[in-house]
C-alpha cells in the first residue's frame, strides 16, 4: 500500500468514526419519553409514555405495550382485556374482571439497603419505610386523613404492614399514614383534637418542624389499636403523620397453636423511625 493510499485510508476511517459519533450524539440527545413509577398494593408498575401508547413493566416480571384508547375519564390504555388507567398521580391495572394492580400512586423511590424513600408526586414531603412494607395510593378527600377526624382532608400516602411481617404472633397489622386538611374545623383542632381516649405526649421536633404528639388507644372484640399521631400547622393546613398498630388478645388463641406475643417494641421502633424520617420539601 502506497503512502498516499494509506493516508486516504486513515482519513476515511477518521470520517467514519466522526460520523458514527455524531449520529450517536444525535440519538442520545433525543428527548426521553415521560415515565413514572406507580406504587400499588400488589407491587409496582413502571410506565413509559409515548404519544399514543404506554410501555408497562410490572413487578411480577411482565412487560407489555398498550395503545391509548378513548376514555371519558382519565387516560385509558388497553389491549385485549388488559387495561391501564392513569388518572393524575393515580393509576390501576385491570385484566378481565379483576383489578391486578390497585391503589397505585406515582412517586419516586430510592432504595438503600432495606429501606425505601418515598417522595410524593408534587414533591411536598418525603419519608422512608422498609422495602417489604406496602405503599398504597392517596384516597382523595376522606375523613380518614387523620384518626377519628370529623372533617375532610386528603390521605396523601399510606404504608401497610401485613400480619406476615410477624407470623405466629398476635400481631394483626399496622399502617402509617400522611394526611392533610385545610378544613377550618381541622385547622382549629389540629394541635388539640377533642375526641376519643387520648394522651398528649409532648411536642416533637421532626426535621426542624414542631409537631404536637398524641397517643390514642382503642379496644374491642379482643382487638387492640394503638396510635401515635404527630400533627402540625404548615401553610395554613393541618398535617397528620401517624401510625396505628393492631394486635389481638393473646389469650384468644389456644395454646396448641403456638401463638406468641408480638415484639411490640420492635414494631413501634420501626414505625417511629418512619415518622422521624418525614420531612417537608417545601
CORMOJO-V202032 format. One line per field, one symbol per residue. phi: phi as a letter, one per 20 degrees, with the letter a starting at -180 (. if undefined). Layout:
BEGIN
phi=???
END
This chain:
BEGIN
phi=.ffffffgffffffffffffffffffffegffffbbddddfeqdcecdedfcbcddcefeoecbddffcfbebmddcbbmeecddccmedbbcdcmedeecclecfaccceclddcdddffelebbbdbffeedecffdmfbfefbglfddeadeeabdddfgffcflcefeabbccccbbdfgffffdgebfdbmecbffrdcedlndededccccbbrlmdccdcdcdcbebmmcedccbbcddccffefdfgffmfdffefffffffffffffefbedc
END
